[in-house]
Every structure is written in C-alpha cells, then in structure tokens.
Amino acid sequence: MNREKLIDRLMQVAIWACLGVALLMTLLMVTSYRAAAQWSTDPANPLQICDDTGLPVRMQAMPDGNGGWYAFWIDRRTDGVNGEVFGQHVDADGYAQWTPNGKLLISMPDSNIRELAAVVLDDGNVLINYIFGPTAFNFSLHAMVFDPVGDPVWAQPTVLDEAGTTMLGFDQVTAIPTAGGAYVGWYDNYFGGSNLVNVSRIDNDGSLPWGTGGNTIDLAYYGPFELHDDDANGMMVQWRTGNGTGAALYAMRVGMNGANAWPLNVQVSANSPGLNYGFHTVGTGLGAQITAWRDVPGNIVMARLDASGTLTFPASPMPVCMFASYHDLPKLTMSDGALFAAWADNRPPAANGDVYLQKFDTDGAPLWTVDGIPGIQISTYYTTPGLVASDSGAVIAMTDGNVDGYVAIRVRADGTAAWPSLGTFCTPAFKPFYAERIEMPDGDGGVVSFWRSGDQNVGSLYAGRILRTGVATGTVGLGETASTTTIHALPNPAHDRIAFHLPTSESPLYVEVIDMHGATTHPAVNGNTIAIDGLAAGAYTARIRTSGKILTARFVKQ
C-alpha cells in the first residue's frame, strides 16, 4: 500500500471513529434525557407549565388521546393588556413538547381574547373556540383547529357567531367532543341585559352544519350552563335559572341535527327548594346523566335524568348527605359502572372541612355508611374536593390543605383506603388557587392534575401526576399491585375489534377499557382479542391483567 493510500485509509478510520463517538454521545444524551420522567418527584418543586409573567388565567387541560395531556390558557405576556391563547403539550412522561412556558397559538391584533373552550377531536387534533373583541359591543366567537405539534390545521378560523345590532356579545363558551366534530355552547348577551344559551355543531373540517349563530335553547336564561354527551351523538344542555340561592336547574336534550329532542325543558331540580349555587354532573355512559347539588336547606342531593327526559331515581331528588353539618361542593364520578360522590363536610373533628365519600347502587341508594365516610381529613382554609375514577372500581379523591398541601387518596370499591398515607402533588406554597385545577384519570389507575397557583392577581401554572400506588411518577411505589408494562393493540385505529400483542406465555385474565373521562367497561376476552364495536369513537386505554402482570395498551376507536 503506497503512502497516499495509507493516509487516505487512516483518515477514513479517523472519520468513522469520530462519527462513532458522535453517535455514541447522541445515544447517551437521548438515553439520559429519557432516563427519568419529567414529572416532579418533589412536592416542593412541582412541574411548572407556565410562570406568572403574563398572568395566565382560564386554564383548561385534557388528555391528548395518546397517553399525554394538553393545557391551554389566556396570557397577557406580549403587551400586558390583550389576552392571547397559549398552550402546552405534555407527553406521558411529563416532557413538554412545545415552547417552554407555552406556545403562542392565537393572537388577535388590538383585541383581547377573554374566553376559550378547547376539546380534543376524534381525529387527534385540538379545537379551540375563543371569544375576543376590542370592546364589549364588538365581540366575536371564532374557532381554530391545531395539530398535535401546535400548528393550525385550517387556513382560516371558523366564525361561529358575531355581535350584531341587537346583541352585545358572548360569554361562557364551552365545548364537548362528538363523532366527527364538537358541540359548542355560549350565552348571547342582548341589549337590555337578557341572555340566552346558544348551541352549535362544528365539524372536524370547520364547517357549521347548523349555520352561523347556531340554535337557541328557549327559556335558557342566566346562570351557568353545561354541555354533556347523551351517548347518541347528541348532547344534554343543562343550566341554572339564576345567580341567586333557590334557583332551579333545567335541561334540554339536543339531537345531532340541532333539534330539541323533548317538547319542553325538564326541571332536574324538581321537588327541591332549589340550588344553593353550585352543582356537578356526570354521564353514566348509558344515555343518562346524574347531577348533585347543595340545596337551600344545605343538604347534598342528586337526580338522574335519562335520554327521554325522565327523572329515574325512585325519589327525586335522592339524598347524598343529610348530616347535621355544613357540606358543599359535591363532585361525582363513575367507576366500574358504580356512582361515587365526594363533598366538603365540616362535621367534627374537621379542621374547617374534610372530604367525605359515598358509593351508590343503580337506584341511588348508599352502599357505605349513611351520610358518607371520611376520605381526607387534613387542616384546610377552604375545602375544595376533587374526584376521579381509578381502576378496579376504585376512586381517587383530592383536596388542598394549609399544612399538608395538595393531596390525594385512593379509595377501593369497598370503601377502604388503598394507600397507607396521602399522595402529594405539591406543598402548600404551590397549592391551587381554590378550585382552579383540572383533575383527570391518568389511564393507568392514577391521577393527573393541572392547576393555577397564586392569587387573583398573580399565579403560575403547574402539573403533577400521582400513580395508582400513591406516589409520584419515578419514585418507588407502595407495592399494592404488580408492575405495569405498555404493549401494542392492533390494528390501531380500529373499527370493531383489537388484538393485544402479549409477551410470550402471558394470557389475559380480564380486560378493563377506560375512556378519556375515566369510565370503565369490561369487554369479553376471546384469546388475545376484544370487541370494541360497542364503544363510542375516541381514545381509550386498555388494562390487561394476567396472572403476574398488569399490561396497558392505548388505542383509538374510529
């Protein structure tokens, strides 16, 4: 080999060696990046979503359908005056996928965005509805869709409604997903001070099959209102008839064609002296919804309304808690087909207020001690209970305290605590500003929360995750169950059935399928396959239990 060839060969070897080192360094960097979850394991240092530079407000959060979560909020960081919509996408391990402190999504020149309502569509994109305007007399309601990386999908926003000669503007925009799109609701504010609930449908491509302006719900005036899935591609619209104590609660079902399904509005609070402000509603997954409220005497009661407009509990309303103490802020959830309630209660020996829980049978009768069992007993300034479904018929309750911080407890289906101590999202220094938090099942029996900390004038946005074992992601569990492993479901997306790619020698004993709201079903297992044709379109998590493992698989039903 001559001298020139030898030099060439040595240079090639050197180049390949450098490339090898670079590749190794890249692999080490990637491995190190993924080695530890971004979810904080230190309650004194929770995961920060956004600092308080722009005074972030009106945060909303939701699962992304693929194991992660979205958060959206209004922020004034650009000019200190006009609100803009920012967002963050967090993966299952807690890693932020977008710009630190949030990605700017919507900005309207010389206009203030004052409200937003975001939902994840069944095609995986995110719909954001927003109210904006330079003055109250020039408000507009528009919508835009963004993909999972935060880029706009449509060329132009869709105009849902505009203020006109008889209308001052809009408020209380809200939205829920449905097959092929979403339902959007808002209040029209008319000259003279009257309001009226409007609803509309917007398809995934931005079209409005009911036309600009939507349809009004007759006699749906004042008070807060909500939209709920009717499990038949339509929605239940529910509103309070006023802002004072003693107001009634009404509902109307609207079909997918925009027409009212019932001849008249139905009074959900019939036979009750009225609401003492707040209420909370949960869907049963069977075309009915259950609503709980604090009535005028101060008792917690509830009613069930089915898709035909009939109140179906044996008595309406049914008692939740009648104990001779102060109770308020009821929360409901469905877990494994059963109904659970949580509420704030100051019965002794409460230090201002505890969180009590109850489980009910299909007719609304209590299954645990009458008037509930204590769930969380800590010192609080103002008790704000939270409740989400876990797995195996359990639930997780939350509240924040002035000593223990923002905490949670998992309660089994038999009413016993699953953890020997409370799980902690954060210390009191970072606790939520009262009820400004969004709690969701994490898809694996635990809970994820996004919250705003601070006061009315300043605050940062944080997030945390507590596993079904009661500890933060990345820390050692309490050993309640076997470890969890993620596997594949095929095909994905699917229409009628899926098969699980199980490890060798493993076979499923049973399968739990959990939707984005925590509702659980138990399909029959045929080998490694389950039928999903009875599920609504959307994203799901399957928990497959074998003799020695807990396996999870995520899939989308089309």
Helices and strands as residue ranges (DSSP letters): H 3-35, E 47-50, E 57-63, E 69-75, E 84-90, E 103-106, E 112-120, E 126-133, G 136-138, E 140-146, E 158-162, E 167-178, E 181-190, E 195-203, E 215-216, E 225-229, E 235-240, E 249-254, E 266-267, E 275-283, E 289-295, E 300-305, E 318-321, E 327-335, E 338-345, E 354-360, E 373-376, E 386-389, E 395-400, E 406-411, E 423-426, G 428-430, E 432-441, E 447-454, E 459-466, E 484-486, E 489-490, E 497-500, E 510-515, E 520-521, E 525-526, E 529-531, E 538-545, E 550-557
